[in-house]
């Protein structure tokens, strides 16, 4: 019970940190754009794709691999080997991070002039380069702590990193702006470096605070045979490479969208400008809203990997299946109402956020993708936990092929147009998630409980959707204003969904008490006789 509690609380901690990081990341760009103007933002943004690509090649998949190997060894009480895995991965990531940083600095003149086509981007590339080294080091610490099923250090470091990044961006951009816009952009690009250093310092401080605990555990471990650095490296690569490849599929899908969707919209009879506008509504307005609820499932997935790895390492497959089933239930409890609510309020939300009612058209279709995206991410964590890291990659690849074919065929039909691209995304994630679910059931022994996982949250969400539509229409007529009516309708929807879920027994007392603040909540809800045991 204690471990199950830790995995849910770990997911909650990472979710809160994820929301804070997302909000800070979204908010700071508006005043920054006002400060350094279009050219400065262009130079600032030019450095990012190269930085992210190098960072992905340097670290992608390794934190999850470290987490899995560490948790498996801890479960078997092989403490010395667990800490050896951390030290080897730390050295490896440090070397890779250093080489990547050096390569970016050395090739910055060529990349800025020949690849990016703007020599002024040189300063931003050089400024952001050291971040690769520090983030690589940080990744090994985060993987280690997640392997211990202690998500708090990772969460705190993420928030500190983002605060440091944002503060540095504004300080250096304003300080260097008088010297020229390229220097202001470079100052902003140095933000990730300072943020990474601060985030790393938090993790190092926590690690040293745990030194006595680590030494005691190592003294308890009488095992003399430890894995060689070569074996550890091989084990890390076996697990990390599929995750890295899987991480590249989404950017490739987005690249395919950029090439196919506007072109097929033109085939449907739209002008270049109009096709670009519709594509912008899909990818720049609707898609970010779909990815927001994914913060919950990404955090859940990160917590599931070590929790399930631990159970599998000790051959406790019953516990592994229980954790897998609970993880999917929690994911769907959040995802189903988010999808229904966004579908019901697609146009009002688009007007509230973007002052663009037309963006509600792709959003109303894309909203259903929340369910499948959440399921895909959660089941990926389960499959990684049981050591089947390659399976989600193949399934996501099949989903990507489905999406591309659907986009190509449907987007060119004039009566469907941009709806076809939205539907392609939903179908792509549906294929990947359902294949993942079948594999997760097979490899973890998990049984899909249709009533608890889908029916009860689904019925609750449908009631919520009906109330939301009625509330919005009623409030708009009564005159509090469109935006206020939208916000009030969302709040009403949340309360109606929770009420219905509790009435139907969609969540039970034993499950609620495993969540953060769950014991307090269960006492309050029991007083009004809404909670089942």
C-alpha positions as CSV (number, residue, x, y, z in Angstrom):
1,X,0.0,0.0,0.0
2,X,2.8,2.4,0.8
3,X,4.5,1.9,-2.6
4,X,1.2,2.4,-4.4
5,X,0.7,5.6,-2.5
6,X,4.1,6.8,-3.4
7,X,3.6,6.2,-7.1
8,X,0.3,8.2,-7.2
9,X,1.7,11.0,-5.0
10,X,4.8,11.1,-7.2
11,X,2.6,11.5,-10.3
12,X,0.7,14.3,-8.5
13,X,4.0,16.1,-7.5
14,X,5.3,15.9,-11.1
15,X,1.9,17.1,-12.5
16,X,1.9,20.2,-10.3
17,X,5.5,21.0,-11.3
18,X,4.6,20.4,-14.9
19,X,1.7,22.9,-14.8
20,X,3.9,25.6,-13.1
21,X,6.6,25.1,-15.8
22,X,4.0,25.2,-18.6
23,X,2.4,28.4,-17.3
24,X,5.8,30.1,-16.8
25,X,6.9,29.0,-20.2
26,X,3.8,30.3,-21.9
27,X,3.6,33.6,-20.1
28,X,7.1,34.9,-20.4
29,X,7.1,34.8,-24.2
30,X,4.6,37.7,-24.5
31,X,6.6,40.4,-22.7
32,X,9.8,39.0,-24.2
33,X,8.4,39.5,-27.7
34,X,7.4,43.0,-26.8
35,X,10.9,43.7,-25.6
36,X,13.1,42.3,-28.4
37,X,10.5,42.6,-31.2
38,X,10.0,40.2,-34.1
39,X,13.6,40.0,-35.2
40,X,14.9,39.3,-31.7
41,X,12.3,36.6,-31.2
42,X,13.2,35.1,-34.6
43,X,16.9,35.0,-33.6
44,X,16.0,33.5,-30.2
45,X,13.7,30.9,-31.8
46,X,16.3,29.9,-34.5
47,X,18.6,28.5,-31.9
48,X,16.0,26.3,-30.3
49,X,15.4,23.6,-32.9
50,X,19.2,22.8,-33.1
51,X,19.5,22.9,-29.3
52,X,16.5,20.6,-28.8
53,X,17.7,18.2,-31.5
54,X,21.2,17.9,-29.9
55,X,19.7,17.6,-26.5
56,X,17.3,14.9,-27.6
57,X,20.2,12.9,-29.2
58,X,22.3,13.4,-26.0
59,X,19.7,12.5,-23.4
60,X,16.4,11.2,-24.8
61,X,15.3,7.9,-23.2
62,X,18.2,7.8,-20.8
63,X,16.5,9.2,-17.7
64,X,13.7,6.6,-18.1
65,X,16.3,3.9,-18.7
66,X,18.2,4.9,-15.5
67,X,14.9,5.0,-13.6
68,X,14.0,1.5,-14.6
69,X,17.5,0.0,-13.9
70,X,17.8,1.7,-10.6
71,X,14.3,0.7,-9.4
72,X,14.8,-2.9,-10.5
73,X,18.1,-3.2,-8.5
74,X,16.7,-1.4,-5.5
75,X,13.8,-3.9,-5.5
76,X,16.3,-6.8,-5.4
77,X,18.3,-5.0,-2.6
78,X,21.3,-4.6,-5.0
79,X,22.0,-1.1,-3.6
80,X,25.7,-1.1,-4.7
81,X,24.8,-1.9,-8.3
82,X,22.0,0.7,-8.3
83,X,24.4,3.4,-7.3
84,X,27.0,2.1,-9.7
85,X,24.4,2.5,-12.5
86,X,23.9,6.1,-11.5
87,X,27.6,6.8,-11.4
88,X,28.2,5.2,-14.8
89,X,25.3,7.0,-16.4
90,X,26.4,10.3,-14.8
91,X,29.9,9.9,-16.4
92,X,28.4,8.9,-19.8
93,X,25.9,11.7,-19.9
94,X,28.5,14.2,-18.8
95,X,30.9,13.2,-21.7
96,X,28.0,13.2,-24.2
97,X,26.8,16.5,-23.0
98,X,30.3,18.1,-23.1
99,X,30.9,16.8,-26.6
100,X,27.5,18.1,-27.9
101,X,28.1,21.5,-26.3
102,X,31.6,21.7,-27.8
103,X,30.2,20.7,-31.3
104,X,27.5,23.3,-31.2
105,X,30.0,26.1,-30.3
106,X,32.5,25.0,-32.9
107,X,30.0,24.7,-35.7
108,X,27.9,27.7,-34.7
109,X,29.4,30.0,-37.4
110,X,28.5,27.4,-40.1
111,X,25.1,26.6,-38.7
112,X,24.1,30.3,-38.4
113,X,25.3,31.3,-41.8
114,X,24.6,28.2,-43.9
115,X,21.8,26.3,-42.2
116,X,19.8,29.1,-40.5
117,X,20.7,31.7,-43.2
118,X,21.4,34.4,-40.6
119,X,24.9,35.1,-39.2
120,X,23.3,37.0,-36.3
121,X,21.9,33.7,-35.0
122,X,25.6,32.8,-34.1
123,X,25.4,34.5,-30.7
124,X,22.2,32.7,-29.7
125,X,23.7,29.3,-30.7
126,X,26.8,29.9,-28.6
127,X,24.8,31.2,-25.7
128,X,22.5,28.3,-25.4
129,X,25.2,25.6,-26.1
130,X,26.4,25.1,-22.4
131,X,22.8,24.2,-21.4
132,X,23.2,20.8,-23.2
133,X,26.0,19.8,-20.8
134,X,24.2,20.8,-17.6
135,X,20.8,19.4,-18.7
136,X,22.6,16.1,-19.6
137,X,24.1,15.9,-16.1
138,X,20.7,16.8,-14.6
139,X,19.0,14.0,-16.5
140,X,21.1,11.4,-14.8
141,X,20.2,12.8,-11.3
142,X,16.5,12.9,-12.3
143,X,16.5,9.3,-13.5
144,X,18.2,8.2,-10.3
145,X,15.7,9.9,-8.0
146,X,12.8,8.6,-10.1
147,X,14.3,5.1,-9.8
148,X,14.1,5.6,-6.0
149,X,10.4,6.6,-6.6
150,X,11.2,10.0,-5.1
151,X,9.7,12.5,-7.5
152,X,10.0,15.5,-5.3
153,X,13.7,16.4,-6.2
154,X,12.9,16.2,-9.9
155,X,9.7,18.4,-9.5
156,X,11.5,21.0,-7.4
157,X,14.4,21.2,-9.8
158,X,12.0,21.6,-12.8
159,X,10.3,24.6,-11.2
160,X,13.6,26.2,-10.0
161,X,15.1,25.6,-13.5
162,X,12.2,27.4,-15.2
163,X,12.2,30.3,-12.7
164,X,15.9,30.7,-13.3
165,X,15.5,30.5,-17.0
166,X,12.7,33.1,-17.1
167,X,14.5,35.5,-14.8
168,X,17.7,35.3,-16.8
169,X,15.9,35.7,-20.1
170,X,14.4,39.1,-19.0
171,X,17.5,40.3,-17.1
172,X,20.0,39.6,-19.9
173,X,17.7,40.6,-22.8
174,X,17.0,44.0,-21.3
175,X,20.7,44.5,-20.3
176,X,22.0,43.6,-23.7
177,X,19.3,45.2,-25.9
178,X,21.2,48.6,-26.2
179,X,24.1,46.7,-27.8
180,X,21.8,45.3,-30.6
181,X,18.9,42.9,-31.0
182,X,21.2,39.9,-31.8
183,X,22.9,40.4,-28.3
184,X,19.5,40.7,-26.6
185,X,18.4,37.4,-28.3
186,X,21.7,35.8,-27.1
187,X,21.0,37.0,-23.6
188,X,17.6,35.4,-23.7
189,X,19.1,32.2,-25.1
190,X,21.5,32.1,-22.1
191,X,18.4,31.6,-19.9
192,X,18.3,27.8,-20.3
193,X,21.9,27.6,-19.1
194,X,21.3,29.5,-15.9
195,X,18.1,27.5,-15.3
196,X,19.9,24.2,-15.9
197,X,22.7,25.1,-13.4
198,X,20.2,26.1,-10.7
199,X,18.1,23.0,-11.3
200,X,21.3,20.8,-11.1
201,X,22.3,22.5,-7.9
202,X,19.0,21.5,-6.3
203,X,19.5,17.9,-7.3
204,X,23.1,17.8,-6.2
205,X,22.1,19.3,-2.8
206,X,19.4,16.7,-2.3
207,X,21.8,13.9,-3.3
208,X,24.4,15.0,-0.8
209,X,21.7,15.2,1.9
210,X,20.9,11.5,1.2
211,X,24.6,10.5,1.4
212,X,24.2,8.9,4.9
213,X,21.2,7.0,3.8
214,X,23.0,5.8,0.7
215,X,26.0,4.6,2.7
216,X,23.8,2.7,5.1
217,X,22.1,0.9,2.2
218,X,25.4,0.1,0.6
219,X,26.7,-1.5,3.8
220,X,23.5,-3.7,3.9
221,X,24.3,-5.0,0.5
222,X,26.8,-7.9,0.7
223,X,26.8,-8.6,-3.0
224,X,30.4,-8.4,-4.3
225,X,29.8,-9.0,-8.0
226,X,28.8,-5.7,-9.6
227,X,27.9,-5.1,-13.2
228,X,30.8,-3.8,-15.3
229,X,30.5,-0.3,-16.9
230,X,30.2,-1.9,-20.3
231,X,27.3,-4.0,-19.2
232,X,25.6,-1.1,-17.6
233,X,26.1,1.0,-20.8
234,X,24.7,-1.8,-22.9
235,X,21.6,-2.2,-20.6
236,X,21.0,1.5,-20.8
237,X,21.3,1.6,-24.6
238,X,19.0,-1.4,-25.0
239,X,16.3,0.4,-23.1
240,X,17.0,4.1,-24.1
241,X,17.4,3.7,-27.9
242,X,13.8,2.6,-28.5
243,X,12.6,5.5,-26.4
244,X,14.8,7.9,-28.3
245,X,13.5,6.6,-31.6
246,X,9.9,6.9,-30.3
247,X,10.6,10.5,-29.3
248,X,11.6,11.3,-32.9
249,X,8.3,10.0,-34.3
250,X,6.2,12.9,-33.0
251,X,8.5,15.6,-34.6
252,X,8.5,13.7,-37.8
253,X,4.6,13.5,-37.7
254,X,4.5,17.3,-37.2
255,X,6.9,17.8,-40.1
256,X,4.7,15.6,-42.3
257,X,1.7,17.7,-41.2
258,X,3.6,20.9,-42.2
259,X,4.3,19.4,-45.6
260,X,1.0,17.6,-46.3
261,X,-1.9,19.6,-44.7
262,X,-1.4,23.1,-46.4
263,X,-0.7,21.4,-49.7
264,X,-3.8,19.2,-49.6
265,X,-5.9,22.2,-48.5
266,X,-4.8,23.9,-51.6
267,X,-5.9,20.9,-53.6
268,X,-9.3,21.3,-51.9
269,X,-9.5,24.8,-53.4
270,X,-8.2,27.0,-50.7
271,X,-5.7,29.8,-51.4
272,X,-2.1,29.6,-50.0
273,X,-3.0,32.2,-47.4
274,X,-6.3,30.6,-46.4
275,X,-4.6,27.1,-46.2
276,X,-1.9,28.6,-44.0
277,X,-4.6,30.2,-41.7
278,X,-6.4,26.9,-41.3
279,X,-3.2,25.0,-40.6
280,X,-2.3,27.6,-38.0
281,X,-5.7,27.1,-36.3
282,X,-5.1,23.4,-36.1
283,X,-1.4,23.4,-35.0
284,X,-1.0,26.7,-33.2
285,X,-4.4,27.0,-31.5
286,X,-6.2,23.6,-31.2
287,X,-3.2,21.3,-30.7
288,X,-1.6,23.1,-27.6
289,X,-5.0,22.7,-25.8
290,X,-4.9,19.0,-26.5
291,X,-1.4,18.7,-25.1
292,X,-2.3,20.5,-21.8
293,X,-4.1,17.6,-20.1
294,X,-1.1,15.4,-21.2
295,X,0.9,16.9,-18.3
296,X,-1.1,14.6,-16.0
297,X,-0.4,11.4,-18.0
298,X,3.2,12.3,-18.7
299,X,3.8,12.5,-15.0
300,X,1.8,9.4,-14.4
301,X,3.9,7.5,-17.0
302,X,7.1,8.7,-15.3
303,X,5.9,7.4,-12.0
304,X,4.6,4.1,-13.4
305,X,8.0,3.1,-14.9
306,X,9.9,2.6,-11.6
307,X,6.8,1.4,-9.7
308,X,6.1,-1.4,-12.2
309,X,9.8,-2.2,-12.7
310,X,10.1,-2.8,-9.0
311,X,7.1,-5.1,-9.0
312,X,8.4,-7.1,-12.0
313,X,11.9,-7.3,-10.6
314,X,10.5,-9.1,-7.5
315,X,8.2,-11.3,-9.7
316,X,5.2,-9.7,-8.0
317,X,3.1,-9.6,-11.2
318,X,-0.1,-9.1,-9.3
319,X,1.2,-5.8,-7.9
320,X,2.4,-4.8,-11.4
321,X,-1.0,-5.5,-12.9
322,X,-2.8,-3.6,-10.1
323,X,-0.5,-0.6,-10.6
324,X,-1.0,-0.7,-14.4
325,X,-4.8,-0.9,-14.0
326,X,-4.9,1.9,-11.5
327,X,-2.6,4.1,-13.7
328,X,-5.0,3.7,-16.7
329,X,-8.1,4.4,-14.5
330,X,-6.6,7.6,-13.2
331,X,-5.5,8.7,-16.7
332,X,-9.0,8.1,-18.1
333,X,-10.7,9.8,-15.1
334,X,-8.9,13.0,-16.1
335,X,-8.9,12.5,-19.9
336,X,-12.5,11.6,-20.6
337,X,-14.1,14.7,-19.0
338,X,-11.3,16.9,-20.5
339,X,-12.3,15.6,-24.0
340,X,-16.0,16.0,-23.5
341,X,-15.7,19.4,-22.0
342,X,-13.4,20.7,-24.7
343,X,-15.7,19.3,-27.4
344,X,-18.8,20.9,-25.7
345,X,-17.0,24.3,-25.3
346,X,-14.7,24.2,-28.4
347,X,-15.9,27.5,-29.9
348,X,-16.3,29.4,-26.6
349,X,-12.8,28.3,-25.5
350,X,-11.3,29.4,-28.8
351,X,-13.0,32.8,-28.5
352,X,-11.8,33.1,-24.9
353,X,-8.2,32.3,-25.6
354,X,-7.6,33.3,-29.2
355,X,-10.5,35.6,-30.1
356,X,-11.1,33.2,-33.0
357,X,-14.3,31.2,-33.2
358,X,-13.2,29.4,-36.3
359,X,-10.4,27.5,-34.3
360,X,-13.3,25.7,-32.6
361,X,-13.9,23.6,-35.7
362,X,-10.6,21.6,-35.6
363,X,-10.7,21.8,-31.8
364,X,-14.1,20.1,-31.5
365,X,-12.6,17.0,-33.4
366,X,-9.2,17.1,-31.9
367,X,-10.7,17.2,-28.4
368,X,-11.4,13.4,-28.6
369,X,-7.7,12.9,-29.1
370,X,-7.1,13.7,-25.5
371,X,-8.5,10.3,-24.5
372,X,-6.3,8.4,-26.9
373,X,-3.2,10.5,-26.3
374,X,-3.5,10.0,-22.5
375,X,-4.0,6.3,-22.9
376,X,-1.0,6.1,-25.3
377,X,1.3,7.9,-22.8
378,X,0.1,5.9,-19.8
379,X,0.4,2.5,-21.5
380,X,3.8,3.5,-22.8
381,X,4.9,3.9,-19.2
382,X,3.5,0.5,-18.3
383,X,5.2,-1.2,-21.2
384,X,8.5,0.5,-20.4
385,X,8.1,-0.7,-16.8
386,X,7.7,-4.4,-17.9
387,X,10.8,-4.1,-20.1
388,X,9.0,-3.8,-23.5
389,X,10.2,-0.4,-24.5
390,X,10.2,-1.2,-28.2
391,X,6.5,-2.1,-28.4
392,X,5.1,1.5,-28.0
393,X,7.6,2.7,-30.7
394,X,6.2,0.2,-33.3
395,X,2.6,1.1,-32.2
396,X,3.2,4.8,-32.5
397,X,4.8,4.3,-35.9
398,X,1.6,2.5,-37.1
399,X,-0.4,5.4,-35.6
400,X,1.8,7.9,-37.5
401,X,1.2,6.0,-40.8
402,X,-2.5,6.0,-40.1
403,X,-2.5,9.8,-39.4
404,X,-0.5,10.6,-42.5
405,X,-2.7,8.6,-44.8
406,X,-5.9,10.0,-43.3
407,X,-4.6,13.6,-43.5
408,X,-3.6,13.1,-47.1
409,X,-7.0,11.6,-48.2
410,X,-9.5,13.6,-46.1
411,X,-7.9,17.1,-46.1
412,X,-8.2,17.4,-49.9
413,X,-12.0,16.9,-49.7
414,X,-13.5,20.4,-49.8
415,X,-16.4,19.6,-47.5
416,X,-14.0,18.1,-44.9
417,X,-10.8,20.2,-45.3
418,X,-9.0,21.0,-42.0
419,X,-11.4,18.6,-40.1
420,X,-9.6,15.7,-42.0
421,X,-6.3,16.7,-40.5
422,X,-7.8,16.8,-37.0
423,X,-9.5,13.5,-37.5
424,X,-6.2,12.0,-38.8
425,X,-4.5,13.0,-35.5
426,X,-7.3,11.4,-33.4
427,X,-7.2,8.2,-35.5
428,X,-3.4,8.0,-35.3
429,X,-3.4,8.2,-31.5
430,X,-6.4,5.8,-31.3
431,X,-4.4,3.1,-33.2
432,X,-1.3,3.6,-31.1
433,X,-3.1,3.7,-27.8
434,X,-5.4,0.6,-28.5
435,X,-2.4,-1.4,-29.6
436,X,-0.5,-0.3,-26.5
437,X,-3.5,-1.3,-24.3
438,X,-3.6,-4.8,-25.8
439,X,0.2,-5.2,-25.3
440,X,0.0,-3.8,-21.7
441,X,-2.8,-6.2,-20.9
442,X,-0.7,-9.1,-22.3
443,X,2.6,-8.3,-20.7
444,X,1.5,-7.0,-17.3
445,X,-1.4,-9.4,-16.8
446,X,-3.7,-6.4,-16.4
447,X,-7.4,-6.9,-16.9
448,X,-9.3,-4.1,-18.6
449,X,-12.3,-3.2,-16.4
450,X,-14.7,-1.6,-18.9
451,X,-17.2,-0.4,-16.2
452,X,-14.7,1.3,-13.9
453,X,-12.2,2.5,-16.5
454,X,-14.6,3.7,-19.2
455,X,-18.3,3.5,-18.5
456,X,-18.5,5.3,-15.1
457,X,-16.2,8.2,-16.1
458,X,-17.9,8.3,-19.5
459,X,-21.5,8.6,-18.1
460,X,-20.3,11.2,-15.6
461,X,-18.6,13.2,-18.4
462,X,-21.8,13.1,-20.6
463,X,-23.8,14.5,-17.7
464,X,-21.1,17.1,-17.3
465,X,-21.2,18.0,-21.0
466,X,-24.9,18.5,-21.0
467,X,-24.7,20.8,-18.0
468,X,-21.9,22.7,-19.5
469,X,-23.7,23.4,-22.7
470,X,-26.9,24.4,-20.9
471,X,-25.0,26.6,-18.4
472,X,-23.1,28.4,-21.1
473,X,-26.2,29.1,-23.1
474,X,-28.1,30.2,-20.0
475,X,-25.3,32.5,-18.8
476,X,-24.8,34.1,-22.2
477,X,-28.5,35.0,-22.3
478,X,-28.3,36.4,-18.7
479,X,-25.5,38.7,-19.8
480,X,-22.3,38.2,-17.7
481,X,-20.3,38.2,-20.9
482,X,-19.0,35.5,-23.2
483,X,-15.6,35.0,-21.5
484,X,-17.0,35.0,-18.0
485,X,-19.8,32.6,-19.1
486,X,-17.2,30.2,-20.5
487,X,-15.1,30.2,-17.3
488,X,-18.2,29.8,-15.1
489,X,-19.4,26.9,-17.3
490,X,-16.0,25.1,-16.9
491,X,-16.2,25.4,-13.1
492,X,-19.8,24.1,-13.1
493,X,-18.7,21.2,-15.3
494,X,-15.9,20.2,-12.9
495,X,-18.3,20.1,-10.0
496,X,-21.0,18.2,-11.9
497,X,-18.4,15.6,-13.1
498,X,-17.0,15.0,-9.6
499,X,-20.5,14.7,-8.2
500,X,-21.6,12.2,-10.8
501,X,-18.3,10.2,-10.5
502,X,-18.7,9.8,-6.8
503,X,-22.4,8.9,-7.1
504,X,-21.7,6.2,-9.6
505,X,-18.7,4.8,-7.6
506,X,-16.2,5.8,-10.3
507,X,-13.7,6.4,-7.5
508,X,-13.6,4.5,-4.2
509,X,-12.4,5.5,-0.7
510,X,-9.4,3.1,-0.9
511,X,-8.2,4.8,-4.1
512,X,-8.9,8.3,-3.0
513,X,-6.8,7.9,0.2
514,X,-3.8,6.9,-2.0
515,X,-3.8,10.3,-3.6
516,X,-2.3,13.5,-2.2
517,X,-4.7,15.0,0.5
518,X,-6.9,12.0,-0.2
519,X,-7.5,11.1,3.5
520,X,-8.9,14.6,4.2
521,X,-11.0,14.6,1.0
522,X,-12.4,11.2,1.8
523,X,-13.5,12.4,5.3
524,X,-15.2,15.4,3.9
525,X,-17.0,13.5,1.1
526,X,-18.0,10.7,3.5
527,X,-19.8,13.3,5.7
528,X,-22.2,14.0,2.8
529,X,-22.5,10.2,2.0
530,X,-21.0,10.4,-1.6
531,X,-18.1,8.0,-1.2
532,X,-18.2,4.3,-1.6
533,X,-15.8,2.0,0.4
